[in-house]
Amino acid sequence: MPSVFSKIATGEIPSYKIAEDERFYAFLDINPLAEGHTLVIPKKETDYIFDIENPEFSDLFSFARKVAIGIKEAIPCKRVGMAVLGMEVPHAHIHLVPLNSEGDLDFRKSKLKPAQERMQEIASAISSKIKL
């Protein structure tokens, strides 16, 4: 059975798409730590990120880098942090989170609840800055 992220990448479940190519998909986290919190996934479903073979592994991080640069240009922040946890969904994914302090990357924090309109504004702003 496909993971929820696979269903998002195929459009079966709607998302706030940030970027996409033939192998990778980036979309806003619907329970963000900060505005602009984005998830980057390989379209090929793999549970554990370190099970992804090269060159796909390297290409995933290259794609994530382009997305992070777009986030930094669109969202006021000092840096874009990255986390790979992979505990909640059995589909490898990278969290990209706009940061103004180290504490901003604490997944125990309360999550934001942006309105749909705001999520679409953020997605459009980031997407417009990404050069694939």
Secondary structure, 3 states (H helix, E strand, C coil): CCCHHHHHHCCCCCCCEEEECCCEEEEECCCCCCCCCEEEEECCCCCCHHHCCCCHHHHHHHHHHHHHHHHHHHCCCCEEEEECCCCCCCCCCEEEEEECCHHHHCCCCCCCCCCHHHHHHHHHHHHCCCCC
